[in-house]
Amino acid sequence: MSSNTAKIAIEAPPTSNPLDVIPAEIPFDVPYGQPISLEQAQAVIQAAVAEARKRNWKMNIAVADSGGNLVAFQRMDGAMLASIQIAQHKAKAAVTFRRPTKVFEDGINLMHLNYLLAFDGIIASRGGIPLIDQGDLIGAIGCSGGTDSQDEVVSKAGAAVINQLPARIK
């Protein structure tokens, strides 16, 4: 091997690894707030069901509070039985990790971060979305029954109502 070849190898820029980036702030640093109320959880579910019905999709919809506990659940007629647990899992993962479950799906499928599967409570399937009220994480919605993209559409419709509800007494 000539000295020129060795020099080129040493001077070549390192491969860019997205995990080596050091963000200035912690991602998804939303403070946990008071738990979502039953009234709010039911409004979230009603909006999600309305979206699913509009599209003729059969869904299971779960809402968890800021501690990851189930507050409300609805299974639409004919929705797949296996999706009951999946919807609940998505809601719990979204609130526990303070981020949409799509982040895990992308991390595994696009960035090949397979180590994410080793974390307890992870679900790498979109359809889990945190519910944020006045800057505080009060819970999360999880939907399952269709494709991941269908689950996400229904979850987004449910999550959208939180900022429209009256402010909570703090």
Buried (B, 14 or more C-beta within 10 A) or exposed (E): EEEEEEEEEEEEEEEEEEEEEEEEEEEEEEEBBBBBBEEBBBBBBBBBBBBBEEEEBBBBBBBBBBEBEBBBBBBBEEBBEEBBEBBBBBBBBBBBBBBBBBBBBBBBEEEEBEEBEEEEEBBBBBBBBBBBBEEBBBBBBBBBBBEBEBBBBBBBBBBBBBEEBEEBEE
